[in-house]
Structure formats: structure tokens, C-alpha cells
Amino acid sequence: MSSALGRVAEVRSGPIDDAFATLVRRPDVISFAVGAPDPALLPGDLIASLAADAIAKYGSAALQYGLTQGFPPLLDQAGILLSNRGIGCRPEQLHIATGGSGALHNVCMALLAPGSVVLVETPTYGPAVKVFRSHGATVVAVESDDRGIMPDALDVALAQHDPAFVYLLPTFQNPTGRTMPTRRREQIAEVITRRGALVVEDDVYVDLRYWGESLPAFWSFAPEHTVYITSLSKTLAPALRIGIAVLTDNLREPVFALKQGIDMQTSAFNQAIAAEFLASPVGSAHLERVVAAYAAKLDTVVTALAKHFPAEFTWTVPDGGMFLWVDGPAGFDADALLGPALESGVAFLPGSAFFTDAAPRNAMRLSFAGAPLGEIDRGIAVLARLCELP
Ligand SMILES: Cc1ncc(COP(=O)(O)O)c(C=O)c1O
């Protein structure tokens, strides 16, 4: 598996890529499948005006090659954004990557080699597992509950596997929507610190909070032992490909050196737009609009599930993010339902796409972000009818 060709098997398109491909051809489908922003909330006019501001303000620097670490005005804004999340890192730890995905890949390039182990919670974000495996790593799932990865199980797994890192999604997790409470963050930080291990915290949904109090990032409980990754994809626009990372000191040099070989740096123009977005009050006004719109969608989905779904089904009600997780009864087969659902005009992702091994087939991940508000009730009703079939 260590040759490049051997590793291609690990990055072949999976259910999420397949869902994207199908949905592009089927605009009629009410999609609860992918974690992409609502197209109606992608702010074209705002981005056009921020782009004009960026050129006026930064001139040729916005169009030139730049520092691999990141465009300095965006690094400054990122520092302010993160300190509001309890992340008091030093400026030199910050890095602007090509999306959260780029940040994750850069960190993997520096940390993983064939034979490395990555520990993950279960279920976990499937595309990240593909990335880890594409670097030759073995991915080991650690027992998790509705508060995230479990401290005792993690302790045992760390001793057993000596992993390169532990990949965690503590806030509005993709795929379940669950959030790790403060107490669990403290317990996990204690285990990680005692074992001298490293966490990669993936936090791309944190700004989409609809209710409840904000929690400090996991990073703030174990700053020396955490690489933090976030992104503007879910709040501004995925196409700008702006990811932000906080690197541990030993990672800066290898990450920048390796990224140079890939794309030199993330687009300075896009970084300049992002810097203007974060600096400007129109940026916060946009975020408020986005949060209000998704909160209404989540509310509508939850109401529709209660109204239409058979009594044997249960679901998570997250405080934020884009996903909820529906568990069906033992005999329910979400994988087998996907084809008929698409034929009936609705899409979702089977929960099995988010397990590394021994995947249960009776769960579904529903994203409430993309479907138009007015179609959510109808879509959930169609899905519920299919779930009732013998
Ligand atoms: C958990 C998680 N991490 C990372 C990403 C990638 O985000 P980006 O668009 O910033 O690469 C996603 C996108 O769906 C995600 O759900």
C-alpha cells in the first residue's frame, strides 16, 4: 500500500463524492446529503465588493506570490478570530491553507508515513479518513458516545498504538452533530497531555451556533498538544478555499516546506478578500444572516422528523453545524434505501459512510443546510414514507 498507485485505492471516490456527482445531474432532488452551504446564502455581491476593496487596499500584493505561511493581513484577522474562540496562540503559529482540507493534508504530509496510526472518534468525517489512508496511515476507531471520544478508551488506544495524532471534531461534529461538553474536553486533554500525544482538532462548523453557550476550543485545554483547523467555507464561501490552522512549533517548518511543493501559497487574492470579510462589519452581518437561516432550517427539519418519522426512529438535535443523525431500528437498512430515495427525489447519506470498520447500516446523516426551507417538510415526509416500507 505504500506506492503511490497502491494508495490510489484509498482516495477513490466514496459515497460523499458520489452524492455530489449524482446531485449535480439531479437538481430536482431535495438533498439532505452534502454539507455544502445553501447556494442562496453564498454572498456574490458581497464578495465582489470585498474583492474591489482588497485590490484598492492591497494593490499588487493581492495578485502576487506571497508568503507560504499566509497573507499577513489575513493572518492578523485570523489571530483576532481565534482569540475569540479561546485560542491565544502566537502569530507565528498561524497558517492559512487551501481550505480546512488543505490544512489537514499539509499536517498529514508532515506527520504521516506508511505504518503511522491515526486514532479517530466513531463515527467520524469520512473524507478525513481517506486522507489519512492516502498517506499510508492505519486508521483506528476509538469507542465514542454522544459526548465524543471516550477518555478511558482513548487512554488504552494511545498506549496500544502510539499514534501520530488523534483526529477530533469536538464541536457540531460531522456527521452526528454532537458537541463534546467542557468536562469531556478537560478529560480528553488530561489523557492527551499525560500521554504526550497530539490532537488535530477539526473545527469548521463552530461559527454556525444556533443556540446554547459557546465552548472554548479543545485547543485551549491542551495548547501544546493540539493542531487546530478551521475554515471560512461554511460561513463565507467554499470556493475561496480559505482554511486557517494553528500549528505546533515543530510543524511550522515541515508544513511550509511541503506546501511550497504543492501550491506555494494559498491564493493571495482570496486571502485578501477573506481579510476584508473578517475585518468588516458587513462580514459579521452576513454571518448573522447565515446563522438565522440555518437555525430556521434546523428547526423545520426537527419538526418534520417528529411529524413524519416512524416512532422507532430517533435523532440528534444539534446546537449548531449542518448535520443531524437519524438512527433507525435494528432491521432498517439505510444503505439499501439510498437508491429508492433518489428515485423518489430525496437524498441523504447512509451513516455507514462515516465508520472506519464494522459499519452499522441503520443510520442516516441528514444535512439541513442545502435544502430550500420551503421544501424541507416535503422532503422529510418522502423519506419517512420510504423508511416505513418493510
Ligand atoms: C469536518 C469537516 N472538515 C473539513 C471540511 C473541509 O472544509 P474546507 O472546505 O474548508 O476544505 C469539511 C467540509 O465539509 C468538514 O465537514
The ligand as a Gaussian input file, in Angstrom:
#p B3LYP/6-31G(d) Opt

LIG

0 1
 C      -15.485000      18.193000       9.294000
 C      -15.005000      18.872000       8.072000
 N      -13.726000      19.218000       7.985000
 C      -13.244000      19.833000       6.887000
 C      -14.062000      20.124000       5.818000
 C      -13.456000      20.763000       4.618000
 O      -13.674000      22.117000       4.585000
 P      -12.973000      23.063000       3.529000
 O      -13.998000      23.465000       2.525000
 O      -12.517000      24.221000       4.347000
 O      -11.847000      22.343000       2.912000
 C      -15.403000      19.776000       5.862000
 C      -16.289000      20.040000       4.708000
 O      -17.356000      19.512000       4.560000
 C      -15.891000      19.131000       7.024000
 O      -17.165000      18.757000       7.138000

